[in-house]
């Protein structure tokens, strides 16, 4: 599905997720390239504040936004510590949406949860900018390919079909011998909330085994799983299910990451 401008032209949706920040010219260059090719494209900035070179952060963010966009959306992700090397660039189609990204694991969580339609290695030089910088494939390869697709081009034309992609080796929550769970923080958001790899299904199974189970960050007892931040007074620690569908540890109106000195990789226990 695509949007339609008042003049009747089709407006493809293109989202951008990068670690470029907003103080430099990089994002604007990519937008300009896309609009040269697809002037009616509707460009959406997901975020340009991904941690520098943090592929796990990017994978988490892209997975969170993916399901809320319509079929036909093109998602461009540039978190690319291997830019200029032999790593591939991929066009991946899931559930009618297209993800353009380096083959470094950034598609892992979308690949886990969405229906795969096609994977292409981006190799059609005719779609690239004439001069390709070895340090800016986002501008010179991914942006023109996004423009091509936004203008109605077919994914089959970007390059040959491939069967494999890089998948991040992300840890899964473990069931402990006593029926509890051992997980870890996967993501820290801008509020300092700590979002774990313990899914709603993991937690449901744990609470069926141990109805009185409580949450711990390392050795620190947080308490039972609650429903909202406001279930505890301001400044108090709370464990609850996040909007991402995973167990979260937060502080009502404060930063759990700062107060607990915790972040990605920190231990989360339910017992």
Secondary structure, DSSP 8 states (H G I E B T S, - for coil): --EE-TTS-EE-EEEEEES--SSSSHHHHHHHHHHHH-TT-EEEEEES-S-TT-HHHHHHHHHHHHTTS-TT-EEEEE--TTTTSS--EEEEEETTEEEEEESSSTTHHHHHHS-EEEEEE---GGGS-SS--TT-HIIIIIHHHHHHHHTT--GGGSS-B-S----------EE-TTS-EEEEEEEE-TT--EEEEEEHHHHHHHHHH-TT--EEETTEEEESEESSGGGS-TT-EEEEE-TTSEEEEEETTB-HHHHHT--TT-EEEE-
